[in-house]
Amino acid sequence: MNEPIDLRSALASFTDLWSPRIVSQVNDYDVRVAKVAGDHVWHAHDDTDEFFLVLDGELTIALRDDQGERAVTLPKGAVFVVPRGGEHKPSAPSGASILMFEPTGTLSVGDRHEDVPHHVDATVGRPLDQ
């Protein structure tokens, strides 16, 4: 990919929820966009941090550790990094569009996760044209 990518057009090219599309790569990382609504699944990435940028709407990320649970709410334009190994559960009751940076090959439901519901795509990212 050696041409600029319009993220609005990229997001308009698919309708699936919780099914990230790879729009570009930086070194060994995928730049992924996704449309999200409702709840994802509790999961953790054992070997990598996960970067979130909210492009539209609002995303809440529930976090769980030895000290209990808390949630962070990200409005449009906000970024947040879930540290490697951190259990988290993204949700967007009213829907959102997000951009994520993850190492190429990272599974969207992490290395450890609850049962994956039918509305969540367990994927390492799909090409933009799928």
Secondary structure, DSSP 8 states (H G I E B T S, - for coil): --S---HHHHHHT---BS--EEEEEETTEEEEEEEEEEE---EE-TT--EEEEEEEE-EEEEEEETTEEEEEEE-TT-EEEE-TT-EEEEEEEEEEEEEEEEETT--TT-SEES---TTS---S-EETT-
